Amino acid sequence: MKLAKTLLLALGLALAPAAAHAQDAPKQDTTTQAAAPASAAPAATAPDAQSAALPEVAPVPGVGMPVDKHIVLQDQYTPNGRKALWMHDYVLVPMMVGVSAIVLLLLMYVIVRFRRARNPVPSRTSHNTLIEVIWTLVPVLILIAIAVPSISLLAAQFKPAGKDALTIKATGNQWYWVYSYPDNGGFEVISNMLQDTPEPGKRTRTPADGPRLLAVDNRLVIPVGRQIRLLTTSNDVIHSFAVPAFWAKIDAVPGRINEISFTAEKEGVYFGQCSELCGARHGFMPIAVEVVSPERFAAWIKSKGGTMPGTPSQALATPAPEQPVDPTTGTDTPTPGTATPPVTSQGGQPNGNN
Protein backbone atom coordinates (compact mmCIF):
# COMPACT_ATOMS: atom_id res chain seq x y z
CA MET A 1 0.00 0.00 0.00
CA LYS A 2 2.83 2.39 0.90
CA LEU A 3 4.52 1.65 -2.43
CA ALA A 4 1.29 2.34 -4.31
CA LYS A 5 0.86 5.73 -2.58
CA THR A 6 4.44 6.65 -3.39
CA LEU A 7 4.00 5.78 -7.07
CA LEU A 8 0.74 7.75 -7.28
CA LEU A 9 2.39 10.79 -5.64
CA ALA A 10 5.35 10.64 -8.01
CA LEU A 11 3.05 10.26 -11.00
CA GLY A 12 1.00 13.27 -9.89
CA LEU A 13 4.10 15.45 -9.46
CA ALA A 14 5.37 14.40 -12.91
CA LEU A 15 2.10 15.11 -14.71
CA ALA A 16 1.31 18.43 -13.01
CA PRO A 17 4.18 20.45 -14.56
CA ALA A 18 3.60 18.77 -17.91
CA ALA A 19 -0.02 19.86 -17.94
CA ALA A 20 0.97 23.41 -17.03
CA HIS A 21 3.56 23.55 -19.81
CA ALA A 22 1.06 22.07 -22.26
CA GLN A 23 -1.31 24.98 -21.54
CA ASP A 24 1.36 27.67 -21.53
CA ALA A 25 3.28 26.51 -24.61
CA PRO A 26 0.72 27.51 -27.26
CA LYS A 27 0.45 31.03 -25.81
CA GLN A 28 4.21 31.51 -25.85
CA ASP A 29 4.53 30.07 -29.35
CA THR A 30 1.76 32.27 -30.67
CA THR A 31 3.42 35.36 -29.23
CA THR A 32 6.74 34.42 -30.75
CA GLN A 33 5.27 33.81 -34.19
CA ALA A 34 3.30 37.03 -34.14
CA ALA A 35 6.18 39.16 -32.89
CA ALA A 36 8.51 38.66 -35.85
CA PRO A 37 6.06 39.50 -38.66
CA ALA A 38 4.81 42.47 -36.66
CA SER A 39 8.32 43.85 -36.29
CA ALA A 40 9.15 43.28 -39.95
CA ALA A 41 5.93 44.61 -41.44
CA PRO A 42 6.44 48.34 -40.70
CA ALA A 43 9.85 48.35 -42.38
CA ALA A 44 8.58 46.42 -45.38
CA THR A 45 5.54 48.65 -45.85
CA ALA A 46 7.33 51.96 -45.25
CA PRO A 47 6.53 54.40 -48.06
CA ASP A 48 9.25 54.90 -50.63
CA ALA A 49 8.25 57.54 -53.16
CA GLN A 50 11.33 57.09 -55.34
CA SER A 51 11.12 53.31 -55.70
CA ALA A 52 8.22 53.63 -58.15
CA ALA A 53 10.59 55.22 -60.66
CA LEU A 54 12.21 51.86 -61.39
CA PRO A 55 9.66 49.03 -61.86
CA GLU A 56 10.82 45.53 -61.07
CA VAL A 57 11.76 43.12 -63.84
CA ALA A 58 9.36 40.22 -64.37
CA PRO A 59 10.99 36.79 -63.93
CA VAL A 60 11.25 34.34 -66.82
CA PRO A 61 9.52 30.99 -66.16
CA GLY A 62 12.07 28.22 -65.67
CA VAL A 63 15.03 30.61 -65.24
CA GLY A 64 16.46 31.01 -61.75
CA MET A 65 13.60 29.12 -60.14
CA PRO A 66 12.53 25.51 -59.50
CA VAL A 67 10.59 23.77 -62.26
CA ASP A 68 7.76 21.35 -61.59
CA LYS A 69 8.61 17.64 -62.08
CA HIS A 70 12.31 18.35 -62.76
CA ILE A 71 14.96 16.43 -60.80
CA VAL A 72 18.04 17.97 -62.40
CA LEU A 73 20.05 20.93 -61.19
CA GLN A 74 18.99 24.43 -62.20
CA ASP A 75 20.74 26.14 -65.10
CA GLN A 76 23.74 28.06 -63.82
CA TYR A 77 24.50 31.74 -64.46
CA THR A 78 27.88 32.18 -62.75
CA PRO A 79 31.35 30.86 -63.73
CA ASN A 80 31.55 28.63 -60.65
CA GLY A 81 28.01 27.42 -61.23
CA ARG A 82 28.73 26.38 -64.82
CA LYS A 83 31.84 24.52 -63.71
CA ALA A 84 29.94 22.75 -60.93
CA LEU A 85 27.12 21.82 -63.31
CA TRP A 86 29.65 20.37 -65.78
CA MET A 87 31.26 18.32 -63.01
CA HIS A 88 27.88 17.01 -61.88
CA ASP A 89 26.66 16.10 -65.38
CA TYR A 90 29.88 14.78 -66.92
CA VAL A 91 31.93 13.48 -63.98
CA LEU A 92 29.83 12.49 -60.98
CA VAL A 93 26.69 11.15 -62.68
CA PRO A 94 28.55 8.99 -65.27
CA MET A 95 30.77 7.57 -62.53
CA MET A 96 27.83 6.78 -60.27
CA VAL A 97 25.94 5.09 -63.12
CA GLY A 98 29.05 3.18 -64.25
CA VAL A 99 29.99 1.91 -60.80
CA SER A 100 26.40 0.90 -60.04
CA ALA A 101 26.12 -0.94 -63.38
CA ILE A 102 29.41 -2.80 -62.88
CA VAL A 103 28.48 -3.86 -59.35
CA LEU A 104 25.05 -5.02 -60.54
CA LEU A 105 26.55 -7.07 -63.40
CA LEU A 106 29.13 -8.67 -61.11
CA LEU A 107 26.43 -9.54 -58.61
CA MET A 108 24.28 -11.16 -61.31
CA TYR A 109 27.29 -13.09 -62.62
CA VAL A 110 28.11 -14.42 -59.14
CA ILE A 111 24.49 -15.43 -58.54
CA VAL A 112 24.36 -17.42 -61.80
CA ARG A 113 27.94 -18.75 -61.97
CA PHE A 114 28.30 -19.86 -58.36
CA ARG A 115 24.82 -21.12 -57.59
CA ARG A 116 24.45 -24.41 -55.70
CA ALA A 117 23.20 -26.43 -58.68
CA ARG A 118 26.32 -25.63 -60.68
CA ASN A 119 28.78 -25.85 -57.76
CA PRO A 120 27.79 -28.68 -55.44
CA VAL A 121 31.29 -28.48 -53.93
CA PRO A 122 32.16 -24.86 -53.00
CA SER A 123 35.50 -23.45 -54.11
CA ARG A 124 38.16 -23.09 -51.43
CA THR A 125 40.01 -20.25 -53.17
CA SER A 126 41.13 -17.66 -50.59
CA HIS A 127 43.45 -15.34 -52.60
CA ASN A 128 43.64 -13.99 -56.13
CA THR A 129 46.42 -11.47 -56.69
CA LEU A 130 45.03 -10.04 -59.93
CA ILE A 131 41.56 -9.42 -58.52
CA GLU A 132 42.98 -7.86 -55.36
CA VAL A 133 45.15 -5.47 -57.38
CA ILE A 134 42.18 -4.50 -59.57
CA TRP A 135 39.79 -3.79 -56.70
CA THR A 136 42.48 -1.67 -55.03
CA LEU A 137 43.68 0.37 -58.01
CA VAL A 138 40.32 1.03 -59.66
CA PRO A 139 38.79 2.83 -56.61
CA VAL A 140 41.99 4.86 -56.22
CA LEU A 141 41.84 5.97 -59.84
CA ILE A 142 38.15 6.84 -59.48
CA LEU A 143 38.86 9.00 -56.40
CA ILE A 144 41.69 10.80 -58.20
CA ALA A 145 39.42 11.51 -61.18
CA ILE A 146 36.86 13.03 -58.80
CA ALA A 147 39.39 14.88 -56.62
CA VAL A 148 41.10 16.89 -59.36
CA PRO A 149 38.03 18.87 -60.54
CA SER A 150 36.61 18.94 -57.00
CA ILE A 151 39.65 20.66 -55.49
CA SER A 152 39.74 23.13 -58.38
CA LEU A 153 36.04 23.95 -57.87
CA LEU A 154 36.46 24.36 -54.10
CA ALA A 155 39.41 26.72 -54.61
CA ALA A 156 37.36 28.81 -57.05
CA GLN A 157 34.37 28.95 -54.68
CA PHE A 158 36.41 30.21 -51.73
CA LYS A 159 38.72 32.52 -53.67
CA PRO A 160 38.59 36.00 -52.09
CA ALA A 161 36.83 38.71 -54.06
CA GLY A 162 38.90 41.26 -55.96
CA LYS A 163 39.41 44.93 -55.14
CA ASP A 164 36.74 46.06 -57.60
CA ALA A 165 34.06 43.75 -56.17
CA LEU A 166 30.78 45.26 -54.96
CA THR A 167 30.27 44.58 -51.26
CA ILE A 168 26.76 43.72 -50.07
CA LYS A 169 25.82 42.61 -46.57
CA ALA A 170 22.91 40.21 -46.04
CA THR A 171 21.59 39.97 -42.49
CA GLY A 172 19.21 37.18 -41.57
CA ASN A 173 16.30 37.76 -39.20
CA GLN A 174 13.33 35.69 -38.14
CA TRP A 175 11.97 35.62 -40.82
CA TYR A 176 13.16 38.18 -43.36
CA TRP A 177 16.39 39.50 -44.90
CA VAL A 178 18.04 42.91 -44.64
CA TYR A 179 20.42 43.91 -47.46
CA SER A 180 22.84 46.81 -46.97
CA TYR A 181 25.13 48.45 -49.54
CA PRO A 182 28.22 49.81 -47.73
CA ASP A 183 29.91 50.79 -51.01
CA ASN A 184 26.92 52.92 -52.00
CA GLY A 185 26.22 54.99 -48.92
CA GLY A 186 25.24 52.22 -46.52
CA PHE A 187 21.48 52.26 -47.12
CA GLU A 188 19.42 49.17 -46.31
CA VAL A 189 16.65 47.24 -48.07
CA ILE A 190 14.29 45.03 -46.06
CA SER A 191 12.92 42.01 -47.90
CA ASN A 192 9.78 40.14 -46.81
CA MET A 193 7.84 37.41 -48.56
CA LEU A 194 4.74 38.54 -50.44
CA GLN A 195 1.45 36.99 -49.39
CA ASP A 196 -1.12 35.54 -51.79
CA THR A 197 -4.05 36.67 -49.65
CA PRO A 198 -4.75 40.42 -49.33
CA GLU A 199 -3.73 41.96 -46.00
CA PRO A 200 -4.24 45.55 -44.82
CA GLY A 201 -1.24 47.75 -45.58
CA LYS A 202 0.63 45.04 -47.54
CA ARG A 203 1.09 44.38 -51.23
CA THR A 204 -0.28 41.12 -52.61
CA ARG A 205 1.83 38.87 -54.82
CA THR A 206 1.28 39.01 -58.58
CA PRO A 207 2.70 36.75 -61.35
CA ALA A 208 5.20 39.51 -62.18
CA ASP A 209 6.66 39.23 -58.68
CA GLY A 210 7.57 35.56 -58.99
CA PRO A 211 6.38 32.11 -57.91
CA ARG A 212 4.41 31.46 -54.77
CA LEU A 213 6.51 31.39 -51.58
CA LEU A 214 9.48 32.85 -53.49
CA ALA A 215 8.31 36.39 -54.38
CA VAL A 216 9.40 39.26 -52.11
CA ASP A 217 8.46 42.92 -51.75
CA ASN A 218 12.05 44.21 -52.13
CA ARG A 219 14.66 42.30 -54.13
CA LEU A 220 18.41 42.22 -53.79
CA VAL A 221 19.60 44.23 -56.83
CA ILE A 222 23.08 43.66 -58.30
CA PRO A 223 24.79 44.68 -61.56
CA VAL A 224 25.44 42.10 -64.26
CA GLY A 225 29.02 41.08 -64.97
CA ARG A 226 30.44 42.54 -61.75
CA GLN A 227 31.90 40.44 -58.96
CA ILE A 228 29.84 40.52 -55.76
CA ARG A 229 31.36 40.19 -52.30
CA LEU A 230 28.47 38.95 -50.18
CA LEU A 231 28.88 39.21 -46.41
CA THR A 232 26.38 37.30 -44.27
CA THR A 233 25.49 37.51 -40.60
CA SER A 234 22.41 37.11 -38.41
CA ASN A 235 20.62 39.00 -35.66
CA ASP A 236 19.05 35.98 -33.94
CA VAL A 237 19.58 32.35 -35.03
CA ILE A 238 21.60 30.65 -37.77
CA HIS A 239 20.23 31.27 -41.26
CA SER A 240 21.66 30.33 -44.67
CA PHE A 241 21.72 32.47 -47.82
CA ALA A 242 21.27 30.16 -50.82
CA VAL A 243 20.59 30.91 -54.52
CA PRO A 244 20.86 27.66 -56.54
CA ALA A 245 21.24 29.36 -59.95
CA PHE A 246 24.38 31.16 -58.68
CA TRP A 247 25.84 28.07 -56.98
CA ALA A 248 25.95 30.24 -53.85
CA LYS A 249 25.18 29.02 -50.35
CA ILE A 250 26.66 30.34 -47.11
CA ASP A 251 25.50 30.35 -43.51
CA ALA A 252 24.54 33.53 -41.66
CA VAL A 253 25.76 33.07 -38.08
CA PRO A 254 25.04 35.50 -35.19
CA GLY A 255 28.14 37.40 -34.11
CA ARG A 256 30.15 36.27 -37.13
CA ILE A 257 30.58 37.49 -40.72
CA ASN A 258 30.99 34.94 -43.51
CA GLU A 259 31.96 35.82 -47.08
CA ILE A 260 31.26 34.41 -50.51
CA SER A 261 31.76 35.88 -53.98
CA PHE A 262 30.02 35.32 -57.31
CA THR A 263 29.49 37.05 -60.66
CA ALA A 264 26.09 36.96 -62.36
CA GLU A 265 26.48 36.65 -66.13
CA LYS A 266 22.92 37.31 -67.30
CA GLU A 267 20.25 39.85 -66.42
CA GLY A 268 17.09 38.50 -64.87
CA VAL A 269 15.50 37.46 -61.59
CA TYR A 270 16.83 34.51 -59.58
CA PHE A 271 15.24 32.98 -56.50
CA GLY A 272 16.50 31.18 -53.43
CA GLN A 273 15.53 30.45 -49.85
CA CYS A 274 16.97 30.27 -46.37
CA SER A 275 18.53 26.80 -46.24
CA GLU A 276 19.06 26.44 -42.50
CA LEU A 277 16.22 25.49 -40.15
CA CYS A 278 15.59 28.77 -38.31
CA GLY A 279 12.21 28.47 -36.63
CA ALA A 280 8.50 28.18 -37.23
CA ARG A 281 8.47 30.27 -40.44
CA HIS A 282 11.70 28.93 -41.91
CA GLY A 283 9.90 27.96 -45.12
CA PHE A 284 8.65 31.54 -45.61
CA MET A 285 12.01 33.31 -45.88
CA PRO A 286 12.69 33.54 -49.63
CA ILE A 287 15.47 35.34 -51.50
CA ALA A 288 14.99 37.18 -54.80
CA VAL A 289 17.99 38.59 -56.67
CA GLU A 290 17.44 40.99 -59.56
CA VAL A 291 20.41 41.28 -61.94
CA VAL A 292 20.34 44.49 -63.98
CA SER A 293 22.62 46.48 -66.26
CA PRO A 294 25.22 48.80 -64.67
CA GLU A 295 23.26 51.85 -65.81
CA ARG A 296 20.03 50.58 -64.31
CA PHE A 297 21.86 49.63 -61.13
CA ALA A 298 23.25 53.16 -60.80
CA ALA A 299 19.76 54.59 -61.30
CA TRP A 300 18.35 52.21 -58.69
CA ILE A 301 21.07 53.20 -56.20
CA LYS A 302 20.19 56.85 -56.75
CA SER A 303 16.47 56.17 -56.29
CA LYS A 304 17.23 54.62 -52.90
CA GLY A 305 19.23 57.64 -51.76
CA GLY A 306 22.62 55.99 -52.22
CA THR A 307 25.70 57.10 -54.12
CA MET A 308 27.99 55.47 -56.66
CA PRO A 309 31.74 55.36 -55.95
CA GLY A 310 33.47 58.36 -57.51
CA THR A 311 30.29 60.47 -57.60
CA PRO A 312 30.64 63.82 -55.75
CA SER A 313 28.40 64.19 -52.75
CA GLN A 314 25.43 66.53 -52.74
CA ALA A 315 27.23 69.03 -50.47
CA LEU A 316 30.15 69.39 -52.87
CA ALA A 317 27.88 69.74 -55.88
CA THR A 318 25.86 72.61 -54.33
CA PRO A 319 27.13 76.02 -55.62
CA ALA A 320 28.23 78.62 -53.08
CA PRO A 321 25.74 81.46 -52.45
CA GLU A 322 26.42 84.80 -54.09
CA GLN A 323 27.69 87.72 -52.00
CA PRO A 324 25.02 90.34 -51.18
CA VAL A 325 25.29 93.75 -52.84
CA ASP A 326 25.41 96.98 -50.80
CA PRO A 327 22.39 99.05 -51.98
CA THR A 328 24.01 102.40 -51.08
CA THR A 329 27.27 101.98 -53.02
CA GLY A 330 26.26 99.37 -55.56
CA THR A 331 29.23 97.26 -54.52
CA ASP A 332 29.49 93.75 -53.13
CA THR A 333 29.67 93.53 -49.37
CA PRO A 334 33.21 92.54 -48.30
CA THR A 335 33.55 89.04 -46.97
CA PRO A 336 34.63 89.06 -43.31
CA GLY A 337 38.19 87.87 -42.74
CA THR A 338 39.38 88.25 -46.37
CA ALA A 339 42.60 90.10 -47.13
CA THR A 340 41.48 91.41 -50.54
CA PRO A 341 38.14 93.22 -50.83
CA PRO A 342 35.76 91.86 -53.42
CA VAL A 343 35.51 93.42 -56.87
CA THR A 344 32.72 95.95 -57.37
CA SER A 345 29.87 95.37 -59.75
CA GLN A 346 31.56 97.89 -62.11
CA GLY A 347 34.77 95.84 -62.09
CA GLY A 348 36.94 98.14 -59.93
CA GLN A 349 38.12 98.03 -56.35
CA PRO A 350 35.92 99.92 -53.83
CA ASN A 351 37.32 103.20 -52.46
CA GLY A 352 37.98 103.10 -48.77
CA ASN A 353 36.99 106.86 -48.41
CA ASN A 354 33.43 106.32 -49.64
PyMOL commands that set and color helices and strands:
alter all, ss='L'
color gray80, all
select helices_A, chain A and resi 2-44+51-53+79-113+129-157+182-184+244-246+282-284+294-303+314-317
alter helices_A, ss='H'
color red, helices_A
select strands_A, chain A and resi 166-173+176-180+188-191+220-223+227-234+239-243+248-252+258-263+268-274+286-292
alter strands_A, ss='S'
color yellow, strands_A
deselect
rebuild
show_as cartoon
